[in-house]
Amino acid sequence: MYHLIGSDGRQYGSATLEQLQRWVAEGRVNGRTLVQPVGAAGWRPLAEWTEQTPPPLPPAALPPPRPMNWPPHGSVEDDARVGWLRRHFRRHERRSLGDYLWRVTLEAFLIAMTVAILLGLLGVEDREIGDPGSFVVLAILVAPWLETLLLQMLPVGLARLCGAGRSVQLILSMIVFAALHFMVGLSTGLAAGVVGGFYLAFTYTHWRRHSRTRAFWMTTAQHMIHNTVAVMLGVLWPS
């Protein structure tokens, strides 16, 4: 018996060997589909299980293995049928760990800063920070891992337990994250809460399809880099 993750990011199963073979024949499952035998730890592309004993599928039923940066969900042909925004984020999903981290973190930071600057020009202001020293420690050393645990891992985990797809997981995480930041003010709520919350939820839900540990540390690293740069800019150009 096997569990598998569909192209929609949802987990399916348990499925028998015969069901997997039928889904391959129908084109619903291919060599890039992530599969986990019941009781085993970790997910692997279906094509890689051809070397296992017993394999979930005979080698002849599977397409050849793809390079490591091949998209786990969607194909180049699929990209031609979706909008530019979805194509953009699909490109992110095909990146390696390091490439993904710096590109997505930079993109999220620039968009959030743009929103914050525009709101500042419109006269939207947040509450004053009480103790700047405590804020720096909280923002860089505490908030990234604690918020990842409570605002990404927890809501996404609950959504997955309820059988919700990735879109619901992402939206739920973003709403919880934004709600907390709107307590500081409108500017922080929109820039850090909505924009930052979306990108952090996107990162967590994407890497969660690989492993919970990778999702946690990738999201935490992205959050920490973002906050560190924001604090440094605040020191160099105080308002």
N, C-alpha and C positions, 0 to 999 in steps of 0.2 A: 504494500500500500504506500502511496506517495501523496505528499502535499505539493502544490505548485503555486506560483505567483503569475497571474495573468497580466496581459498588457495594460490593464486598467489599474494595476498595483494591488489588487485584492488577492487574498489567499484562497485557494480552492483545494478541495480534497476532503476526506481521503479518496484517492482514485486508485483503481486497480491497474495492473499492467495492461490489461486489455483495453481499458478506457484511454490510457495514454496513447496506445498504438492507434486507436480510432481517432483521437484528437489530432495526432500527427497527420494521418491520412486526410483529415478534413481541413488541415491548414490552421487549426486553432492553437497548436503547440508546435514549436520548432526547437532547434538546437540551442537557442539562446534563452529559452524559458527556464527560469530558476526552479529547481526541483529539490525536495527534501524527503528522503524516505522516512516513514513514520518511526519515531523513536531515535532518529539520528540527529546530530547537531550540525548546523550550518547549511547554507544553500549553495548549490552549484548549478551551472548551466547544464541542461539536459545532455548536450553533446559530450560533456566531460565524463558522464557516467558510463560511456561505452567501454571504459577501461575497468569498470568495476565488475565484481562477481557476486551475484548475478547482475547483469546490467538491466536497467529499467526498460530499455528498448534495444533491439538488435542494431548493430552498427549500420546496416544497410538502410534502416528507416530514418536515419538522421542526416541532416546536411553537415558538411565539414565544419569543424570548430572555427570560430571567428577570432580575429585579433582581440586583445584585452580591451581596447578602447571602442569595440563595436557596441552600438547602442543596445542595452538590454531590453528596451521597450520601443517599438516603432522602428521603421526602416526608412531608408532614403526615399523609397517609393511612397511611403506613407506621408513623408514630409511635404511632398508636392500637393497633397490634398488638404493640408491644414493651413491655418493662418500664420502670418509671419511671427506673431508673438509666441505661439506654441513651437514653431520651428526654432526660435531663439532659445527657449528653455530646453528643448530636446538636445540642442548642441551642448548645453551645459552638462546634461546628464551623460554625455559620451566622454566627458573629460576624465583624465586621471586625477588622483587625489590632490596632488600639488597644484596642477593647472586649474582644477575646479576651485580650490580654496581661494587663490589670489584673484581669479577673475570674478567670481561671484561676490566675494567680499568687497572688491573695489566697485563693482557695479551697484551693489546695494548701498554702499556708503555715498557714492556720488548722487544717486537718486534721492536718498534721504536728506543729504545736505542741500540739494537744490530745493526740495520742498520746504526745509527749514528756513532757507534764505528768503524764499518768496513769501512765506508767512511773516517773517521778520519785516520785510518791506511793507507788508500790509498792516503792520502794527500789532501783530499777534504775539503776545509775550507769555511766558510761563512763570511759575512761582520761582522766587529766589532760592538758591541752594544754601542750606544752613551752614554746614562746616565743609569747606572745599576739600580739606585733607581727607576727611571720612568719605566724602563722595568719590574721590579718586580710588581709594582702596576698595570701596564697594563696587564701583563700576568696572574695575579691571580684574580684581582678584576674586570677588565673591559672586557678582551678578551673572557672569557668563555661564558658570557650571550650575549655579542654583536655578537660574531661569530656564536653562535647557532641561533640567530635571523636572521642574514644576510646570513649565509653560509649553514645552515641546514633547518631552518623553511621556508625561502623564496624560495629557489630552489625546495625543496620537495613540497611545497604548489603549486607552479606553475606547476610542473609536474603532480600533482594530478588533478589540474584543467583541464589539457589537456588530462586526462584519461590514463596517463602513469602508467605502473605497478611499483612494488616496485624496481625491478632491475634498471629501468631507473631513478627512483627517487634517488636511492643510488648512481649511477654512476654520475649523474648530480651534486649532492651535493659534492661528492668527487673531481670532476674536479674543481669546483669553489674554494673549500677549498685549494686544492693543488696549484692552480695557484697563489693564494695570497701568499703562503709560499715560492714558488719558487722565489719570488722577493727578499727574504732575501739571498738565496743561494741554491746551489744544495743539500747540506746535509740536511738543514731544509726542503727543498721541498720534498725530498724523505722520510725522517724519520717522520717529523711532518705532512707534507702535504699529502703524499700518504697514509702512514700507519695510522697516526692519523686521517686523513680525512675519510678513509674507516670505521674505528671503530666508529667514531662519527656519520657518516651517517647511519651505521648499527643500532646504538642505537636509533637514531631519527626515522628512518623508522619503526623499530620494535615497539616502544612504541607509535608511532603515530596511530597505529591500535587500540590502547586503547583510547587515548585522546591526544589532542594537548598539554594540560598543562603538562601531565605526560611526554610526549616526550621532551618538552622543558627543564624541570627541571632535568630529568635523563641525558640528553646530557650535560647540563650546569655543573652538578655535576661531571660527568666523566671528562670533560675538565678541570675543576678547580682543581680536585685532581691531574690529570696528570701534569698540569703546576706547581702546588705547589711542588710536588716531584722533578720535573726537576730543579726548582729554588733552592731548598734545596741542591740537589746534586751539582749544580753549585757553591754554596757557600762553601760546604765541600771540593770539589775537583775541584778547578778552573783550566781551561786549561792554 
